[in-house]
Amino acid sequence: MPERDYRAEGITIHWSSDLCIHSANCLRALPTVFDTEARPWIQPGDTPADDLAAAVDTCPSRALTYTRTDGGADGPGARAPADRADTAAADESAVTIHVKDAGPLAVVGSVRVVDAEGTELAAGDRVFLCRCGQSRRKPTCDGSHKRVGFEG
């Protein structure tokens, strides 16, 4: 899955576009850093690492994660620098499925989604599955439910 890193003093923000469900929590948290009209759309500048971490922590899909380079604790879903793989949930056997009002199914726990041939389509400690049928990244959500006015 495509991933980009954005480095700032004390922190590296990781963005995986394939995981993004466009909740816009990051835009609301730090609109001067996260701006979909700008290129690049993440411009941390001299924003303190703690403020960046707090904004990234609001990302429900973990399309945004971070690695602290200043000795601070990495956030939920942080990727190990060596392999960049999502960290597993503490209890790998526990999986919870949350039905989001007018949105996707949030599958939380150690999750792997595979197709009929066994090809891995998604994995991590949370996966958002499309319920509206309009996602361009089926079976995962891409936020299309907002565009089509899905109710369910």
C-alpha positions as CSV (number, residue, x, y, z in Angstrom):
1,M,0.0,0.0,0.0
2,P,1.3,3.5,-0.8
3,E,2.8,5.3,2.1
4,R,4.4,8.6,2.5
5,D,6.5,10.0,5.4
6,Y,6.5,13.6,6.5
7,R,9.4,14.5,8.9
8,A,9.3,17.2,11.5
9,E,11.4,18.0,14.5
10,G,11.0,15.0,16.9
11,I,8.4,13.0,14.8
12,T,7.8,11.4,11.5
13,I,4.2,11.2,10.3
14,H,3.3,8.3,8.1
15,W,0.3,8.4,5.7
16,S,-1.1,5.3,4.1
17,S,-3.6,6.5,1.4
18,D,-5.1,3.0,1.0
19,L,-6.3,3.1,4.6
20,C,-7.8,6.6,4.6
21,I,-11.6,6.8,5.0
22,H,-11.6,10.6,4.9
23,S,-13.0,11.2,8.4
24,A,-11.3,14.7,8.3
25,N,-10.4,14.5,12.0
26,C,-6.8,15.6,11.1
27,L,-8.1,18.6,9.2
28,R,-10.2,19.7,12.1
29,A,-7.4,19.1,14.6
30,L,-4.6,21.0,12.8
31,P,-5.9,22.8,9.7
32,T,-2.6,24.6,9.2
33,V,-0.7,21.3,9.0
34,F,-3.3,19.1,7.2
35,D,-4.7,20.8,4.2
36,T,-6.1,18.8,1.3
37,E,-5.8,21.8,-1.0
38,A,-2.0,22.2,-0.5
39,R,0.8,20.1,-1.9
40,P,2.1,18.3,-0.1
41,W,-1.1,18.1,1.9
42,I,0.8,17.5,5.2
43,Q,3.1,20.4,6.1
44,P,4.2,20.0,9.7
45,G,6.6,23.0,9.6
46,D,7.6,23.9,13.2
47,T,4.5,22.5,14.9
48,P,5.5,20.8,18.1
49,A,5.8,17.0,18.0
50,D,3.2,16.6,20.8
51,D,0.6,18.6,18.9
52,L,1.2,16.6,15.7
53,A,0.9,13.4,17.7
54,A,-2.3,14.5,19.3
55,A,-3.8,15.3,15.9
56,V,-2.7,12.1,14.3
57,D,-4.1,10.1,17.2
58,T,-7.6,11.3,16.1
59,C,-7.3,9.3,12.9
60,P,-9.8,6.4,13.3
61,S,-8.5,4.3,10.4
62,R,-4.9,4.7,11.3
63,A,-4.1,5.9,7.8
64,L,-2.1,8.5,9.8
65,T,0.4,7.2,12.3
66,Y,3.7,8.5,13.6
67,T,7.1,7.4,14.9
68,R,8.6,9.7,17.6
69,T,12.3,10.5,16.9
70,D,12.6,12.5,20.1
71,G,12.2,9.7,22.5
72,G,8.5,10.2,23.0
73,A,6.1,7.2,22.8
74,D,4.9,6.1,19.4
75,G,1.1,6.3,19.0
76,P,-1.5,3.7,18.3
77,G,-0.9,1.8,15.1
78,A,2.7,3.0,15.0
79,R,4.9,1.1,12.5
80,A,8.1,-0.5,13.5
81,P,10.9,1.4,11.8
82,A,12.5,-1.9,10.5
83,D,9.5,-3.4,8.8
84,R,6.9,-0.6,8.9
85,A,4.2,-3.3,9.8
86,D,1.2,-2.4,11.9
87,T,1.5,-3.4,15.5
88,A,-0.9,-6.1,16.5
89,A,-3.6,-5.7,19.1
90,A,-2.6,-6.8,22.6
91,D,-5.0,-9.7,22.5
92,E,-4.7,-11.1,19.0
93,S,-7.7,-13.4,19.4
94,A,-10.1,-10.6,20.3
95,V,-11.8,-8.9,17.4
96,T,-14.7,-6.4,17.7
97,I,-16.8,-5.2,14.8
98,H,-18.4,-1.7,15.2
99,V,-21.2,-0.7,12.9
100,K,-20.6,3.0,12.2
101,D,-23.8,5.0,11.7
102,A,-24.1,5.8,8.0
103,G,-20.6,4.5,7.5
104,P,-18.3,1.5,7.4
105,L,-17.8,-1.6,9.6
106,A,-14.8,-0.9,11.9
107,V,-13.1,-4.2,12.6
108,V,-10.8,-3.8,15.5
109,G,-8.3,-6.5,16.6
110,S,-5.6,-8.5,14.8
111,V,-7.3,-8.5,11.4
112,R,-6.5,-10.0,8.0
113,V,-8.9,-9.7,5.1
114,V,-8.2,-12.3,2.3
115,D,-9.9,-13.0,-1.0
116,A,-11.1,-16.4,-2.3
117,E,-7.6,-17.2,-3.5
118,G,-6.0,-16.3,-0.2
119,T,-4.5,-13.0,-1.3
120,E,-4.3,-10.5,1.5
121,L,-6.4,-7.4,0.8
122,A,-6.0,-5.6,4.1
123,A,-4.4,-6.2,7.5
124,G,-3.6,-4.4,10.7
125,D,-5.1,-3.8,14.1
126,R,-8.2,-2.1,12.6
127,V,-9.8,-2.3,9.2
128,F,-12.7,-0.4,7.9
129,L,-15.0,-2.4,5.5
130,C,-17.4,-0.7,3.1
131,R,-21.1,-1.1,3.8
132,C,-22.4,1.3,1.1
133,G,-21.1,-0.6,-1.9
134,Q,-19.6,2.5,-3.5
135,S,-16.0,2.3,-2.4
136,R,-13.4,2.2,-5.1
137,R,-11.2,0.1,-2.8
138,K,-13.6,-2.7,-1.9
139,P,-13.8,-4.4,0.4
140,T,-12.3,-1.5,2.4
141,C,-13.9,1.9,2.8
142,D,-12.7,5.0,1.0
143,G,-15.2,7.4,2.4
144,S,-17.6,7.2,-0.5
145,H,-20.6,6.7,1.9
146,K,-20.4,10.5,2.5
147,R,-20.5,11.3,-1.2
148,V,-23.5,9.1,-1.9
149,G,-25.4,10.0,1.3
150,F,-25.4,6.4,2.5
151,E,-27.8,5.7,5.4
152,G,-27.7,2.5,7.3
